[in-house]
């Protein structure tokens, strides 16, 4: 699974969800697919967390990494 991109993992997850939602999957296969789906969910979640951490860091002019936060305006 490590070689999958986020997009590939998400596509695989969507296929599994469609298969499970169809209701025509045998119980044992449904359990296996559910297990696979949960692994894909964790993989996607980890990828998103990593991306979020990278986005939350920006380069200052001197090349130093600093935390980036968005300040909300009070209207």
Residue pairs with C-beta under 8 A, 6 or more apart in sequence:
1 9
1 39
1 40
1 43
4 12
4 43
6 44
6 47
6 48
6 51
9 40
9 43
9 44
9 47
10 40
10 44
12 36
12 40
13 37
13 40
13 41
13 44
16 33
16 34
16 36
16 37
16 40
17 37
19 25
19 33
20 30
20 33
20 34
20 37
25 33
55 68
56 67
56 68
56 69
57 65
57 66
57 67
57 68
58 65
58 66
58 68
59 65
60 66
